[in-house]
Amino acid sequence: MKKIVCKLKGHTYAPIKKENILIKEFECIHCKQRYTTDGYGQMVRLTKYWKENHQFFEKYLAKRTAS
């Protein structure tokens, strides 16, 4: 039933609290699917590729701020 609501009305996004402000992740409150924003600001599903990309970006920022 929850997925039907998303198909008819669209997803309802709630932000997931993250430490890094530059990386934004969201979760649909009905179907619990996770999303993120790509480089162009569009919402994309949070896949393994995007998770690895976020981890790399967080490591890069941590190194940059540490030095």
C-alpha positions, 0 to 999 in steps of 0.5 A, a space after each residue: 500500500 505504501 508504494 502505491 502512494 508513492 506511485 500516485 502522488 510521488 515520494 515524500 522526502 525527509 532529510 537524513 541527518 548527516 555530519 557533512 553539509 555538502 552531501 545531502 541524503 533523503 529518505 521517502 517516508 512512505 516506501 523507505 527508499 533512500 535518495 541523494 542529489 547528483 552533481 546537477 542537483 537532481 534527485 537520484 536513488 542512493 545506490 552502491 555507486 553513490 555510497 562509495 562516491 560519498 565516502 570518497 568525498 568525505 575522506 577527501 574533505 577530512 584530509 583537506 581540513 586536517 592539513 
